[in-house]
Amino acid sequence: MNSKKTITKEMLAADLSALGLRSGDWVAVHSSLRSIGWVEGGPPGVIEALRSVVGPSGGIMMPLFVKPGGIRIDLALTPTYLGLLPETFRKYPGVVRSAHPTHSVGILGPGGREIAEAHRHAGYLNPGSPYDQLARLGGKVLHIGCNWNSSSILHLAEVLAEVPYVHVAYPEWSRGVSGRHTDGSIISDVPRYVPGDSAGFYLIQEEMERRGMLRAGKVGEADSVLALAARMLEVGTELLRADPGRFLCHAADCVVCPVGRGIINKLERSRGEKA
């Protein structure tokens, strides 16, 4: 006999509405499916609950990122490494995958194909990318059972703040990446304005919570947070302009943050010498 509490799609929809998601909203979703609990219908049930709340005029985005090391990237076939819910979303009817070899985003909603195609020329998570367009649409970002270290849109704040380490790439990306898009065309990107380490992004969540900018609650059994995408970018950019190294980690095995910190220190020494 199954003793787990069954969470229905209707229950999830009620939770999402209570959190502040509305009909017509565009929302980017980051998730830990396990944290939600035993969902009726599994991952498709979560997607259907989201769709029922945002309605036909709203839209859903989920990251479908791919690691480039040692594989041939074919966005029609290559799965994402980000978990069962995004991977289910990748194959869900009507979802289009944006035109970037490693940082593609799944999009479901009106105008989704145009948003996805614009990623071909926008770079990883830069102006013109799906997350930038989400903010311009007045969209929201929903974290279900996960903290903001998974919040991809905040890499765009690094670009907007013009942090001096924004060109430092992880080794797998240092020579650029390429792959085959779902339409058969070849897509590529060079290591400029690349996403770095995200270990400190939780500090933006803490600052926005302090300012009363977040809606927190449960989605199923998962602690969840909803925020306006544009406000996340504004606060992230503000904090980074005040302290460009604020979100860099101190992990001994990190290959990018020490380089970024070195660049910042060199610039500060140079400014000191000129003063």
Backbone torsions as a table, in degrees:
resi	resn	phi	psi	omega
1	MET	NA	130.9	-178.4
2	ASN	-81.1	115.8	-177.7
3	SER	-92.2	-2.6	-178.5
4	LYS	-73.7	141.6	176.6
5	LYS	-69.9	129.0	177.8
6	THR	-87.1	127.4	179.2
7	ILE	-103.5	116.2	-176.9
8	THR	-83.7	165.3	175.9
9	LYS	-61.7	-36.4	179.2
10	GLU	-65.3	-37.7	177.2
11	MET	-66.0	-43.2	177.7
12	LEU	-62.5	-43.5	179.8
13	ALA	-60.6	-40.3	178.4
14	ALA	-64.8	-40.6	178.7
15	ASP	-64.5	-43.3	-179.9
16	LEU	-64.0	-40.1	177.8
17	SER	-66.2	-41.1	179.0
18	ALA	-64.4	-30.0	179.5
19	LEU	-74.1	-21.8	177.4
20	GLY	121.3	6.3	176.1
21	LEU	-78.7	138.2	-172.4
22	ARG	-131.2	163.0	174.4
23	SER	-61.4	133.2	-179.3
24	GLY	92.3	-8.7	179.5
25	ASP	-71.3	148.0	163.1
26	TRP	-101.3	135.4	-176.7
27	VAL	-141.3	133.8	170.9
28	ALA	-96.4	132.7	-172.6
29	VAL	-115.8	127.2	169.0
30	HIS	-116.2	137.9	-167.3
31	SER	-151.4	154.2	163.6
32	SER	-118.7	102.0	-175.0
33	LEU	-58.9	-39.4	-177.9
34	ARG	-60.7	-33.7	-176.7
35	SER	-69.2	-21.6	-178.0
36	ILE	-70.5	-33.7	-177.4
37	GLY	109.5	-163.2	-175.1
38	TRP	-84.3	99.5	-173.1
39	VAL	-94.7	130.1	174.2
40	GLU	-61.5	124.2	-179.0
41	GLY	87.6	-2.1	177.4
42	GLY	64.8	-152.8	-178.3
43	PRO	-55.0	-41.1	176.4
44	PRO	-59.9	-29.9	178.0
45	GLY	-64.5	-36.7	177.4
46	VAL	-66.7	-43.8	179.4
47	ILE	-62.7	-42.2	-179.8
48	GLU	-66.5	-34.0	175.7
49	ALA	-65.0	-44.0	177.2
50	LEU	-60.0	-44.6	-179.5
51	ARG	-63.6	-38.6	-178.2
52	SER	-65.5	-28.1	-179.0
53	VAL	-84.0	-47.1	-176.9
54	VAL	-77.2	-21.7	175.6
55	GLY	72.2	-179.5	-175.6
56	PRO	-68.5	-20.1	179.6
57	SER	-93.0	-6.4	177.7
58	GLY	-98.9	-178.1	-178.0
59	GLY	-150.4	161.0	-178.2
60	ILE	-127.6	138.2	173.4
61	MET	-125.8	144.4	171.1
62	MET	-141.0	140.4	177.4
63	PRO	-68.3	137.7	178.5
64	LEU	-124.5	46.9	-170.7
65	PHE	-65.3	152.9	-179.7
66	VAL	-132.2	136.0	174.4
67	LYS	-84.2	133.8	-172.5
68	PRO	-79.2	-17.8	-169.6
69	GLY	-62.0	114.4	169.0
70	GLY	73.2	12.9	178.0
71	ILE	-127.1	155.0	172.2
72	ARG	-90.5	117.9	-175.0
73	ILE	-83.5	118.9	174.4
74	ASP	-129.7	105.3	-171.9
75	LEU	-65.8	-13.2	173.9
76	ALA	-76.6	-19.2	-173.0
77	LEU	-128.1	-34.2	-171.8
78	THR	-69.9	122.1	-179.3
79	PRO	-75.5	163.6	172.1
80	THR	-87.1	154.6	178.8
81	TYR	-95.3	6.5	-169.1
82	LEU	-89.8	6.1	174.0
83	GLY	121.6	173.6	-171.9
84	LEU	-70.0	-37.7	-178.9
85	LEU	-66.7	-49.7	175.5
86	PRO	-60.5	-37.5	-179.7
87	GLU	-67.3	-36.8	174.2
88	THR	-65.7	-40.9	178.7
89	PHE	-62.1	-37.7	178.9
90	ARG	-54.7	-37.6	-175.5
91	LYS	-99.7	4.8	-176.4
92	TYR	-73.9	140.2	-178.1
93	PRO	-55.9	130.7	176.4
94	GLY	92.8	-12.6	-179.9
95	VAL	-76.8	132.6	174.2
96	VAL	-109.9	146.2	-177.6
97	ARG	-104.3	128.3	-173.7
98	SER	-69.9	159.1	-169.2
99	ALA	-87.6	67.6	171.2
100	HIS	-138.3	135.9	-172.3
101	PRO	-64.3	-37.3	-176.7
102	THR	-116.1	-26.2	-175.5
103	HIS	-115.3	44.7	178.8
104	SER	-70.3	155.4	179.7
105	VAL	-126.6	135.0	173.7
106	GLY	-82.4	134.6	-174.2
107	ILE	-132.1	131.0	177.8
108	LEU	-133.5	111.8	-179.7
109	GLY	157.0	171.5	-178.1
110	PRO	-63.5	131.5	-177.7
111	GLY	79.5	8.1	-177.5
112	GLY	-60.5	-37.0	-178.7
113	ARG	-65.4	-36.8	179.2
114	GLU	-70.4	-39.9	176.6
115	ILE	-62.0	-42.2	-178.8
116	ALA	-66.1	-41.2	-177.9
117	GLU	-68.0	-34.3	-179.7
118	ALA	-62.0	-21.8	-179.3
119	HIS	-67.9	-20.0	-179.8
120	ARG	-58.0	-32.8	-174.5
121	HIS	-112.5	0.9	-171.9
122	ALA	-95.8	-14.7	-175.5
123	GLY	83.3	-176.7	-169.7
124	TYR	-50.1	-77.3	-177.2
125	LEU	-134.1	47.7	-169.4
126	ASN	-103.0	178.2	172.5
127	PRO	-52.8	132.0	-176.5
128	GLY	96.5	-15.1	177.8
129	SER	-72.9	167.0	-178.4
130	PRO	-55.0	-37.1	-178.9
131	TYR	-70.7	-34.3	173.7
132	ASP	-64.0	-43.3	179.1
133	GLN	-66.8	-33.3	175.0
134	LEU	-57.8	-47.4	-179.8
135	ALA	-62.9	-39.5	-179.4
136	ARG	-68.1	-25.7	177.5
137	LEU	-82.7	1.5	-175.7
138	GLY	74.6	23.2	-174.0
139	GLY	-74.7	174.9	-176.2
140	LYS	-123.2	161.3	176.0
141	VAL	-122.2	127.4	-176.8
142	LEU	-115.6	123.9	173.8
143	HIS	-108.2	118.3	-179.7
144	ILE	-109.4	105.2	176.3
145	GLY	69.6	22.5	178.9
146	CYS	-146.9	154.3	-179.0
147	ASN	-90.9	-177.2	-170.5
148	TRP	-81.0	0.9	171.9
149	ASN	-64.7	-15.5	176.2
150	SER	-93.8	5.1	-169.9
151	SER	-84.7	93.0	-172.6
152	SER	-58.7	-33.6	-175.9
153	ILE	-61.1	-23.5	-176.1
154	LEU	-73.6	-15.3	170.5
155	HIS	-66.7	-29.9	175.7
156	LEU	-65.2	-33.5	176.1
157	ALA	-61.9	-35.7	176.6
158	GLU	-61.7	-39.9	179.1
159	VAL	-68.7	-46.0	-178.6
160	LEU	-64.7	-33.7	178.4
161	ALA	-80.1	-8.8	179.8
162	GLU	55.9	47.3	177.2
163	VAL	-63.4	142.8	-172.2
164	PRO	-68.4	-15.0	-178.7
165	TYR	-97.9	10.8	-169.7
166	VAL	-65.3	-15.5	179.6
167	HIS	-95.3	-0.2	-178.0
168	VAL	-78.4	118.4	-174.8
169	ALA	-105.3	147.1	168.0
170	TYR	-60.8	152.4	-175.9
171	PRO	-51.8	-38.1	-177.8
172	GLU	-63.9	-22.9	-176.9
173	TRP	-105.7	-0.2	-169.0
174	SER	-66.1	-21.7	178.9
175	ARG	-107.7	11.9	-177.0
176	GLY	87.0	167.2	-178.1
177	VAL	-136.4	154.9	176.2
178	SER	-148.0	165.2	179.6
179	GLY	-172.4	-178.0	179.2
180	ARG	-105.3	128.6	179.3
181	HIS	-78.4	169.9	-179.0
182	THR	-64.0	-21.6	177.9
183	ASP	-90.0	4.2	177.9
184	GLY	92.9	-10.9	-179.7
185	SER	-76.4	158.2	178.0
186	ILE	-91.3	130.7	178.3
187	ILE	-121.2	147.8	-177.6
188	SER	-149.9	164.2	176.2
189	ASP	-149.9	149.0	179.3
190	VAL	-105.7	157.4	-176.3
191	PRO	-75.8	73.4	175.1
192	ARG	-133.3	131.6	-173.4
193	TYR	55.0	58.1	-175.4
194	VAL	-95.1	151.0	177.1
195	PRO	-69.4	130.3	179.9
196	GLY	-100.8	-149.9	-179.2
197	ASP	-75.3	143.7	-176.8
198	SER	-116.3	15.9	-172.9
199	ALA	-62.4	-23.7	-177.1
200	GLY	-100.0	6.0	-176.2
201	PHE	-65.7	-21.1	178.5
202	TYR	-61.0	-21.4	179.2
203	LEU	-66.3	-30.6	176.4
204	ILE	-69.4	-41.2	175.8
205	GLN	-58.4	-45.2	-179.3
206	GLU	-63.2	-40.4	-179.8
207	GLU	-67.8	-41.3	178.9
208	MET	-68.2	-34.9	175.6
209	GLU	-64.5	-41.3	179.0
210	ARG	-61.4	-34.0	-178.2
211	ARG	-87.9	-0.3	179.4
212	GLY	73.5	32.0	-175.7
213	MET	-99.1	3.7	-174.3
214	LEU	-116.4	153.8	169.3
215	ARG	-113.4	121.2	-178.3
216	ALA	-117.8	147.8	178.8
217	GLY	178.6	-164.6	-179.0
218	LYS	-106.1	140.9	165.0
219	VAL	-119.3	106.6	-166.1
220	GLY	64.0	-124.5	178.2
221	GLU	-100.4	4.5	-173.5
222	ALA	-92.4	130.2	169.5
223	ASP	-64.1	127.4	-171.3
224	SER	-136.1	154.4	-178.3
225	VAL	-137.8	136.8	177.8
226	LEU	-120.6	135.5	-179.8
227	ALA	-144.6	154.9	173.3
228	LEU	-73.1	130.5	-178.3
229	ALA	-59.0	-43.7	-178.1
230	ALA	-62.7	-37.4	178.9
231	ARG	-68.8	-36.6	176.1
232	MET	-60.2	-42.7	178.7
233	LEU	-67.2	-40.5	-179.3
234	GLU	-62.8	-48.2	-178.1
235	VAL	-68.6	-42.9	178.7
236	GLY	-60.8	-43.9	179.3
237	THR	-65.0	-41.2	178.5
238	GLU	-59.5	-47.7	-178.2
239	LEU	-66.4	-37.8	-179.1
240	LEU	-71.7	-34.5	177.5
241	ARG	-68.4	-32.2	177.0
242	ALA	-74.2	-33.5	-178.3
243	ASP	-151.3	92.1	-174.7
244	PRO	-58.9	-25.7	-178.1
245	GLY	-96.4	12.0	-172.0
246	ARG	-60.6	-34.0	-173.4
247	PHE	-102.1	4.8	178.9
248	LEU	-75.6	138.3	-176.4
249	CYS	-84.4	173.5	177.9
250	HIS	-122.0	22.5	-180.0
251	ALA	-67.4	137.3	-176.1
252	ALA	-65.2	-28.4	-176.1
253	ASP	-97.0	5.7	-179.8
254	CYS	-74.4	135.4	-177.1
255	VAL	-102.2	-6.4	-177.7
256	VAL	-113.5	-38.1	-175.5
257	CYS	-64.7	-41.3	176.0
258	PRO	-60.5	-35.9	177.4
259	VAL	-66.2	-45.0	178.6
260	GLY	-60.9	-43.0	179.5
261	ARG	-65.0	-36.8	177.4
262	GLY	-63.8	-40.0	178.2
263	ILE	-63.1	-43.6	179.3
264	ILE	-62.7	-45.3	-179.2
265	ASN	-63.1	-39.2	178.8
266	LYS	-63.9	-42.6	178.3
267	LEU	-63.9	-40.8	179.7
268	GLU	-65.6	-40.1	177.4
269	ARG	-63.5	-40.3	-179.2
270	SER	-64.2	-41.5	178.5
271	ARG	-66.1	-37.6	178.8
272	GLY	-64.2	-38.5	178.9
273	GLU	-67.7	-32.1	-178.8
274	LYS	-81.9	-20.5	-177.3
275	ALA	-70.4	NA	NA
